[in-house]
Every structure is written in structure tokens, then in C-alpha cells.
């Protein structure tokens, strides 16, 4: 800061320039501090601006002690007041001691010389700050900050009430003075009128002689008034009127200035209260956000514990997915009968108009993206590299979204099949230093109880016999089924495109591209430990079941009718297997269909099983949706016990 005290040989214009420069510096730093107080997220980054404002305040106080800067004395006083308010709020929000808040008052009260040292002493300031930081407790600091904010708000409210009372008193005084002025003015008007009447009655009073202007009743007789006396009275009345006018103007100006001052103080107090309220709301919002984060973490931890328990029990995990309403359904005025009370509950209205509530391991509403669906599935995918068998299948009526869930499309709409391979290669890449893995893929379909290899031509399928065998390294397998080695996730796109092209499809009233067969994608992972040379096998079975359908709604005839009958028969056999497993019957009818025979190793407790039950939300599918949800509820009650790894063998 410029030294303004030695000005004997200095140009006055330069002094004015320096003073204005200093005022601008102070206003700039003060604006920066006030901006940071309005945006608390940037307060904790640095306290240099607060220290600079403290220094400016001390400079302003030193300048006031001299008589050199009377020209900017109002600006200095205003800056000091604003600096004090801003620094006190800064201390309350950050817990930093700059000598403005409660800590300074405590030092003044105690008279502690060490605490009362100059705030500009940087070494002592840093020592106190480090000592405060060592003893600070974040939670206690937040509580103390909130208490100081409340105290500041109470103080501002009290000051506001006091200012309001003073303003009301001033208004009453002004009204009282105005009434007195009006009374005096009225009396003056009456006196002037009486004088003018007396003057008129005396004929104007020329020559300076005595003129009888009227008879005034007095004790002992009458009095007479000369023209000169009347003139003097008139002049006195005019002087009195002028004095009253000046008095009114003076008091009006004083009252106006005081009203403006108290109005400014009131506005400042109101602004401080609003700012303190905003700070408190922001603090409450942070606390609410912190609570919500804790709640989400608790839910995630709870789900992890639940999944661990389910894995130990060996239960079939069931995820429910509801597809969006189709444009055709919306155009026909169909009603959405599905609601979602929580992340694991589904409520819907059945065909009879009765509400039903189903609980599953996870429920995905129509807006749930493919990535979210796979996120909850990926822990099972990780188990394949560890040597476990995993089976994931999608069940539901035709047109309910099973093929989209398993196969999906491109980009963000990729389904379970593609994402599972990507996840497998990601794990393999993470473990490449200790393990050597290779991945093979096979794809088949079950069409009218016949197995077809979807990776070979129709001519090869016609000349090849496919039998179901048991006892391989990964359990059940199919003879003569082709295996394709996969070196990267990108290879799966061409493989799945070829399989989808060879898969049997047809058009029905329920679905324009209805799958007319069950498709199973086998992904086999052979992992060799580089240190022990032990080899483990893991098999991932991804099953896209054909949709169950009613012939009267699908309109299937001829070959399509034959396909629908075969699909419903195999799904009925799967229902019998689930029912037998849930009731722990001795004989489970796995061989009643090719589908259940292929799934025997998975359903007999040799694999971790996840089922997606897919349903449509429209009211005209209420009967089919109810059947699918009941089937999924029975499947959820099946417990295999703890699933074991496939046996490890030494690599030859």
C-alpha cells in the first residue's frame, strides 16, 4: 500500500490516484471473497484471499486514524464494515481463525496477551492454524459451524427487529412533528387573516398615526393598534412561517437520511439472514446427499450379502425384466398394468382385476438399459474363469423381450451374449501373468425336438447325428457339435450373426420376428495355471428359449402350429422339472424333452443358474404374464446346495 502520510512534496492528483487505486484493490478482493462465500464449493481451495482482505481492513483502519484521507473516509468506513461481515461469515463457514469471529471475542474477554497479538503476524497465525488443524474434528467443526451460523442468524434477526422498531419510532416522531407543523400553520393562517381584516377596517393606515383596527375585549376598556405595529406583526408572521418551513425541511431531510440509513441496514440484515439461510440449506443438502450415499452403500452391501447367502444355498436366481409398451399397444389404447414398488418387487393387475405382488432378486423396469442388466449378471460370468458351470436362460411369452435381453443389438444395446464374452476376455487379460486361457464357442438350436448346429450349413446338419451325452469335463455335452475358437470379443459378432441367420424364425400375430426354436450358446473356458500346470474347465450356457404362446392369439397354422405345439411341450417339460425340484421329489423328469435333457447338468446342481423372466406390461397379456411370473416364483424356490467347481486335472 502507498504511504499516504508523507505528502508534503507530493502532487495531490497522485494522492487521489493512489487512494482510488487502493479503493479499487479493496473492492476487487472483497468481491472475490463475497463470491467465494456465495459458492461454498470453492471456499476450501485457498484462504489467501481471506488473508488479503484482512490486510486491507487493517490498512483502512490505519488510514482512518490519520487526517490525510478525509475525502475517502466514508468509503473506508463502508469497506471496513463489509470486510468485517465477510470475514466473520468466512470464519463461521471454514472454522479458520482470522481474528473476526467468536475466537477474537474470546481473546478480548480473557485478556490473553498471547491470543491478543496482531493478526498480521504470519508466523503466529500459522502456528495457531496448525494447532487448530491438529485438534480439529470434521464432525465437530461442522456442528460448530452450524451453531455459529444459527447464532449469526439470531443476531441478525435481533438487529433487524431493533432497526424496525427504531424506524417505526422515527415515523411516529415525523408524524408528530408534521401534526405540530400543521397546527402552527393553521394558527398562523388565522393570525394573518385577522391582521388583514383589521388592516382593511382601518383604511390602510396611512401617515403613521394611530388607527383603530378593532375592539379587543380586555379588562378595563379597548385597545387600538397602529399601522406600524400591524406591519411589524405581519413581518413577524412571515418570519415565523419561513422559520417553520425551514424547520420542516430540516426535519424532513434528517428523517429521510435516517430512514435511508436504517433501510440500508435493514436490507443488509435481511441479505445476511437470506445468505445464512442459504448456507444452512446447502449444509442440509450436503447432509442429505451424504445420508443417501450411505443408504445406497448399505443397499449394495445388503445385496452382496444376500447374493453370498443365495450362492451358498445354491438357489436359482431370478431377475424379472419388463419390456416397454409397443407403439401398436399404445395406439390400440392398451393399459400398462405393471408398477414397481421397489428394486426387487413387481406389482401388476391380473386378468380378473386383482392386484398381485411378486418378489424377485432384481426387477428391471422398461427404462432399464442393457448395461444395467448385465452389471448385476457379471459376477456369475466371473465364476466361469474360476472353473464353475453357469447357466443363464430367458423365459417368457413370445414377444416379451427374451431375444433382445440375450442377443441384443449393436453399441449400447448389446445383450448378455456379447457382454459375457467381453467380460470373460477382460478377466483373462487381467490374469494373463499367472494363467493361460482359451475360449471356444458352440451354438445350437432345438427345433421341433431336433438338435441343429447353427455354425454349419443345413446340408451338414442333415447328414450329421447329434446325441446328448453326460460325463464330460463340463458335464452334459452334444456329440459332433462344432466348436469355434474365439480370440477376442470382436469374433463373437460374426459368430452370432451366422447363428442368428441360421436360426428358425417366423411371423405370428404376437411377434413379427418370433423365434421358433430354443437357442443355446455354449462358451467353454479352459484355464491352465502356469505355476501348477493344473487345468480347469468352466462352461457358460446362455439359453434363449422360444416364447410360449396360445394358438388362438398367435394365429399359427400349418408348420407354425406344429412349431408352437413343440415349443409349448418343451416349456411344459421345463415347468415339470422346476416343480419337481422345488418339491424335492425323488424322480425329476429331465428326459421328457431335449431341452430339459440338455439343461440337466445345470438344473441338477452342477451349475450356478440365473433365470430372466421377461413379461409385457399391456393388459391384454395379463394371463400370460401371470403364468410366467408364477413359473419364475417357483424357480426361485429351488435350492441345489453349494455349487462345486469342476475338477482340476494336470495338463498333458
N, C-alpha and C positions, 0 to 999 in steps of 0.2 A: 504494500500500500504506500502511496506517496505521503511524504511528510508535509502536512498542511500547516504545521506550527511556525515554521521559519519562512515567512512570506515578505520580509522587509524589502528584498530586492527581486521579487518575482512578479512577472506580468499577471495582473488579475484575471485576464482572459484564460491564461493557462491554468490558474487555480480552478476556475469554473469548469474548464475542460476535464481536469483531473477528478473533480468532485462528481461530474456527470459520468465519467468512466467508472469510478468506484461504485456509484449507484447502480449502473447497468450490470457490473460484475455481480454485485449482491443480488440483484433481481434475477439474473440468469441462474446463479447457483440455487437460489431459493425456489425458483420454478422447477429446477431439476429434482430437488428434494421433494417438493409437493407432488410432482408427477410420480416419483417412486412410491410415495405413500398411497397414491390412488391406485397403483398397480403393485400390490404386495408381493407378487411372484418375483420381482426383481430387487426387492429390498436387501435380501441376504447376500447378494453378489459382492458388494463392496460398501464400506462405510466411509470412504474418502469424502464423498460429497457432504455427509453429515458433519465431518470434522471441519471441512472448509466453511460450511455455514456457521458453525460455532465460532470460528476465527473471525468471520465477517461481523458477527454480532458483537464480539469484543471490540473490534475496530470501531464500529458505530458508537459504542458506549464511550470509548476514549475521545472520539471526535465531539461528542455532546458535552464532555467536561470542559472543553475549550470554548472560547467565544468567537473562534475563527469561522465557524461553519453555520452561522445562524440562518443563512439563506436556504440551506437544505435541512434545517432542524426538523421540520415536520416529516420529511421523507425518512430521516434517520430513525425517528421515534416509531414510525409505522413499520420500518424494516425490523427493528428490534422486537416489536410485538409479534410480527409474523414469524421471525426466526424462533422466538421462544415457543410459540404454539407448535410449529412444525417439528422442532427438536424434541419437545415433550411427547408428541404423538409417536415420533420415531423411536424414542426410548421405550414407550409402552408396547410397541409392536415387536421390537427386536430384543428387548432386555439389555441393551447396551447402555452403559452409564456415561453420559456426556455432561453431567452436571446440571440437568434441566428438570428432572422429574423428582420422584419420591426420594431417590438416593441423595440428591442435593439438599432437599429439605431436612433429611435425617442428619446430614453433616452440620447444617446450620443450627439445628436444635441441640445437638450433642456438644457442639463447640470443639469438635475434634480437629486439632491443628493439622494432623496428617491428612485427614479427609478434606479439609477446607483449603488445601493448596490450589494454586491456579490450575484451571482445566487445560490451559495451553501447554502445560508441562508434558511433553510427549512421553518421556521415559516413565514417569509415574503413572500416566494414563495407560500405557501398555502393560505395566505391572498389574494395575488394578484389573485391567481387562483379562489378562491371563489368569489371575487368581479367580476372577468371576467365572471364566470358562471352565476351570478345573472343578469348581464346586457346582456348576450348573447341572440341573436335571431337566431334560427336554420336556417331560410332562409337567414338572413344577413350573418351568418357565412359561409354558402355555397357560397354565392356571393363573400364574401371577399376571401375565399379560392381559388375560380376560378380566381379572379383578381390577387392574388399572384402567382398562377401557370402561368398565362399569362405573368406577369412581369418577373418571373424567366425564362420562355422560351425566352422572348425578350432579357434578359440579356445574356443568354447562346448563343443565335444566334449572338449577337453583339461580344461576346468574341470569338466565333468561326470564325467570319469574320475577326476579328483582327489577330487571330492566323494564319489564312490562308494568310493574307497579309504579316505578318512577315515571314512566311515560304517561300513565293514567293520572298521576298526581299533577304532572305538568299540564295536561289537558284541562284538568279541573281548575288549576290556577289561571290558565289562559281564559277559560270561560268566565271565571270570577272577575278578572280584570276587564274583560270585554263588557260584562254587565255594568261594572262601575263606570267604564268609559261611556257607555250608552246613557246611563243615568246623568252623568255630568254634562254630556252633550245636550240631553233634553232640558236640563235646568238652564244651561247656557242659552239655549234657543228661547226659552221662556223669558229670561232676563233681557235678552236683546230685543225681543218683541215688546216688552214693557217699556224699555227705554225709547224705542222708536215711536211708540204710542204717545208717551209723554212729550217727546220732542215735537211731534206733529201737533199736539194740543197747544203747545207754547208758540206756534207760528214760526218755528225755525230758530228762534232765539238769537237775533242779531244784536250787535252793539255791545255785547259783553255784559248787559245789565241782568238783573235777577228776573227770571221768568218763572211764573207759577206753572209747573208742569203737571200738577195734580195734587190732590189732597191725600195724604197718607195718614191713616188713623194712628195717632200717637197719644201718649199721656200728656195732657196739658195743652193740646191745640194742634195746629197744622204746621208743616214744613214746606219750604219752597226750594227748588233746585235750579242752579244757574246753568246756562248753556255750556260754559267751560267744564263744569262738573260732569254734565251729561257726556261731553266729548271724551273726557278722561275715562269715564265708566265704559264708554264704547271701546276705547282703545285697550282698556284692561281686559274687557271681554274677548276682544280679538286676540290679545296676547295669551289669554287663558286658553282659547280654542287652539291656537298654534302650539302651545305647550302640550295640551292634551293629545294633539295629533302626533307631535314628536314622541311623546311618551308611548303612544300606541305603536308607532312604527318601531321604536326601540325594543319594546317588549315583544312585538311580533317577530322581529329579526332574531332576538335571543331565543324565543321559544322555537322558532323554525330551525335554528342551528342545533339546539339541544335535541329537538325531535329527530333531525337527521343523524346526529351522533348516536342517539340511543337506537334509532332504526338500524344504523350500520352495525352497532354492537349486537342487536337482536339477530340480524341476518347472519352475522359471523357465528353467533352462538348456535343458531339453527343449522348452519352449514356444518359446524363441528359435530353437532348431535347426529346429523344425517351421515356424516363421514364415519363417526364411531359406530352407528348402526350398521353401515355397510361393512365395516371391518368385522363386526360381530357376526353378521350373516355369512361373510366369507369364511370366518373361523368355523361356524356351524356347518357350512357346506363341506369344508375340509374334513371335519369330524365325521360327517355323514358318509363322505366318499371313503374314508378310512374304514368305517364300520362295514360298508358294502363290500370293500375289498376283503376284509376279514371273513365276511359271510360267504363270499364266493370261494375263498380258500378252504373254508370249513366244508362247503358242499363238495368241492373237488376231493378233499381228503376223505370225506364220508363215502364218496363214490369209489375211491380207491380201496378203502377197507371192505366195502360191500363186494367189489369185484374179486378181492382176495378170498373172501369167505365163499363166494359162489364158485371160484376156481377150486377151492379145497373140497367143496361139496360135489363138484363136477356137474353142476346144473346146466341145462341148455339156457343160454342167454337169449332173450327175445327183445328185439328192437322193433318198434312199430313206426311205420312211415306213411303219412297221408299225402297223397298227391294233390295238386291244385285242382280247382274246378275247371273243367274244359269249357271252351267257348260255346260248344254245342249245348252243354248243360245250362250255361248261363242264358243263352238265347231262348231255351225252352222254359225258363223260369224255375229251374230246379233249386231246391233249398239245400244249403250247407248244414248238415246235422252233426258236425264234429266240433267240439271245443276242447281246450287244453288247460285244465286247472293247474297243472304243474309240468315239470320236465319229464316226469315218469308216469303221468296219468292221461287217459283219454276218456272223454265223456261224449256219448252220442245218443241219439234218439232212434230206437229200433222201429221196425215196420209197424208195430202196434202203438207207436207214440209214447212208449215208456222210456225214461232216461236210464242209461246203463253206464257204469264206470268200470274201466279196465285199467290195471296197473301193470306196467312192463319195466324192463331195465332202463329203457330210454324211449321217449316218444318224440318224433320229429314232425313238426307242423309243415304245411305246404311250402312255406318260405325257407325252410332249412336247405342250405346249399350242399352239394356233393362233398365238399371238403369237410364240413362239419360231421357228416355221416361217417366218413372214413376216419376222422380223428378219434372217434370212440371205438373204431374197429381195429386200429393199428396195433394195440398191444397184443391181440391174438396173432397178427401177422408176424410179430417179432418171435413168437414161440416156435414158428416153423424152422427157423435157422438153429434153434436150440435143440431140435430133434423131436418135436411134437407133431402129431397129426392135427390138423384144424379143418373143420368143415363149416362153410358159410353158405346158407341157401336162402332164397327169397320165395315166399309163399303168398298167394292171394288170387283173387279172381282175375280173369282176363281184363287187360286194360287198366290195372291198378298201379303200374309203375315198376314192376319187378325187373324187366329187362333194362330199363333206364337206371335203376339202382345198381345192378350188377355190371352192365356193359357201359352205359352212359354214352357220351359223345366225345367231342374234342375240347381241348382247353380246360376251362374250369368245370365243365360238365362231365369230365371223365368219371367213370364208375369204379366200383370196387375192384374189378379185374385188373385194370391198368394201374390203379394206385397201389394195389397189393404188390405187383411186380416191382414198381418203382421203390416201394418201401423195402422189399427184400434186397434189392441191389444196393440200397443205401446202407443197410446193416452189413452186407457182405463187404462193402468198401471200408466201413469203419473197423472191421475185424481182419482185414487182409494181412496184417502183420503176423497174426497168430493162427489164422485159419485159411484154408483153401476150399472154396465152394464152387459148385457148378449147378446150373439150373436147367431143367428140362420141362417141356410143356406138352400136354396131350389134351385134345378136345374131342368129346363125343356127344352124340345126341341119342335119346331114346325115343324112337318114332314107332308108334303102334307096337310097343313091346319088343322092338328090334334095335340093336345097337349099331350105330353108324359112326365111322371115323370121319370127323369134319375136316381133317387136314389132308385127305386123299380124295381122289376123284370118285365119281359114282361107279365107274367100271371096277375100280379096285375094291370098293365096298361090296359090290355084287359078287365078287369072286373070293372074298375073304370071310372066314368064320371067326366070330368074336365070342369068346366064352369068359364067364366070370369065375375067377379062381381066388382062393384065400391062402394066406400063409407067406406072402412075400415080405420083403424088408419093411414095407409100409402098410401091410395088411392086405385088404382086398385089391385085386388088380384085374385088368382085362387083357386076355391074350391077343397078340397080333396088333395091338393098338400102337400107332406110330408115336414116337417121341421126338420132339424138335428141341435142340439145344438153344438156349437163349443167352446171349452175351451182354445185352443191355436192355433197359426198359423200352427203347425205341423199337426193338424187334417184335414186341408184343402187338404193335399196331397192325402190322401186315398179317400176323398170325390170326388175330381176332377178326380182321376184315375178311380173311379167307374162310374162317369158320362160320361167320355170320352169313356170308354169301351162300354157303352150302347148307345152312340150316333150313329146316322146313318152316315156311310161313304161309299164312292165309288170311283172307279178309272175312270178318264177321260183322254182324250188326253192333257188336260190343267194341270191336277194335279193328281198325283198318289194316294194321300190320300185326296180327295175332300170331304168337309163337305156337306152332302145332306140335311141339316136341319139348322134352326136357333136355337142357344142355348142361354138361358138366365139364368144367375146366380143371384139369389136374396140373398142379405146379409142384414138382418134386425137387427138393434141395438136398444135395449130397455134400456134406461138410467134413473135411479132414483136418484134424488138429496137427499142426506142423511139428509140435514137440512130442506128442504121444503116438502119432500116426493112427489114432483111432478115428473111425469113420461113423458118422451118424446120418440118419435119414429123417427128413421131415416132409410131409405131404400136405399141401393145401388144396382142398376140394371146394371149388366155387360153383354152386349149383343155381341155375336159373330155371325154376320149374315153370312148366306151361300153366296157364291160368285155368282155374276151374270155371265152368260156365254152365248155364242152364240152356237146354236146346231151344226152349220156347223164346228166350230172349236173344240168343246168339243167331238164330235163324239158320243154323248149319244143316245142310242136307248132303246126301251122297257121301263122297270121300271125307268132307269136312265133318259130317255127322259121325262117321266111323272114328275119325281122329279124336273128336270130343269125347266119345264114349271111352276110348282107350285112356285119354288123359284123366278123366274123372275116376276111372277104375284104379289107376296107379295112385292118384291122390287119396282115394279112399283107403287103399292099402297102407299108405303112409300114415293116415289117421289111425288105422288099427294098430300100427306099430307104436305110435305115440301113446295111444290109450293103454296098450299093454305095458309099456314102460312106466307110465305114470301110476298104474295099479300094481306094478311089480309082480305080474303074472309069470309063471314058470316058462310058458312057451310064448315066444314072440314071433309072429308070422312074417319074418323077413323075406321069405321066398315066395310070397304071394304076388310079387311083381318084380320086374327087372330093376325098377327104381329103388325099391327098399332093399333088394339084394345087393346092389352097388353101395348103398349107404349103410350096410350092416356094420362094417368096422367102425364107422363114425357113431352110429346110434347104439352100439354095444359097449360103449365106454372106452374106446381106444382113441378118441379124439376130443378136442375142445370144440363145442358146437355153438354156433351163433345162427339164429333164425331172424330174418327180416319178414315181418308180416306187413304186406302192402295193401292198403284199402283206399277206396274212393270216397269222397265226402258227400256225394249227392244223395238225396233222399231216396231215389228210385233204386239205389244199390244197397239199401239198408239191410235187406235179408242176407245178401252175400257177405256184406261187411261183418254182420253179426256172426255168421258161421266162421269166417276167417279169424276173428278176434277170439272166439271161444276155442278154436283149434290152437291158437297161439298160447292161450292161457293154460291149456292142458300141457302143452310142450314145455312151458316154463316150470312146471312142477316136476319134470323128470330130473333125477339126480343119478349120476353114474358113479360117484365117488371120485377120489383124487385121480386125475389122469396121469398116466406114466409116460415117460419118454420111450421112444423106440430104442431097442438095444443097440449099443455101440459095438462095432466089430473092427478088428485090425485090418487096415487096408493092405491088400495083397500086392 
